[in-house]
């Protein structure tokens, strides 16, 4: 993989961002956008916001595209400048040599130790002295999803602490950084199977398992349940922190992976999609045991409906 890139970054007034991205997308649709207009002291997102973010410029927005090292930038730059001038848009353009490590690591300054109940998520580059009864998880999510700061992950971590039974076998679909499986292992699961469609996420999850000294988590690549291991008797705890559309695809086949009294924790459900998820749960023989929300996100703990 190429580690060196040339960044072409253009800054315009916030109201001109849509025009700018339309122009730059003709060169490369994979743009990096800086738009600070939505950042504010919302208590829902308080844990995610560093004080420095609140001082960022909201009057201007930027878009950047990245060309492989050695590629001529004169053509793309001339194209962008010409189109912006035709549109009467004032702009600033910079051309900078970058390495992949710059943006892969830049988010770390906003990721700090986080307590969720008795579980503490500690970035591996920070020190933390645990209090009695706390379970500490050391994380370096890399480019994988799952730092504990996002509402959907926090909700599952809260649910895990309520429904974990020592000795249970756990199935984690869409594992990302591996944070949920590692947490389950440390809380007493006998074994965990953690899957993700992204091979890089699976690699990161496996590395985080080693860093946390958990040896009973098996990671693998799977498109939802397609390659997940079936075990006799099923799993007693199942988690899926993905999105509503994927949950809807997965629910019809999930029952056979679950033990008779298993609990399934579903997260990543935006509130407007909840009615459809609830309908699908009912159609597939599940009932909701608990519902938790955080902002616009919903997390459901469900179990198979018991026949009278």
Secondary structure by P-SEA (a helix, b strand, c coil): cccbbbbbcccccccaaaaaaaaaaaaccbbbbbbccccccccccccccccccccccccccbbbbbbcccccaaaaaaaaaaaaaaacccbbbbbbbbccccccccccccccccccccbbbbcccbbbbbcccbbbbbbcccccccccccaaaaaaaaaaaaccccbbbbbbcccccaaaaaaaaaacccbbbbbbccaaaaaaaaaaaaaaccccbbbbbbccccccccccccccbbbbcccaaaaaacccccccccccbbbbbbccccccaaaaaaaaaaaaccccccccccccbbbbbccccccc
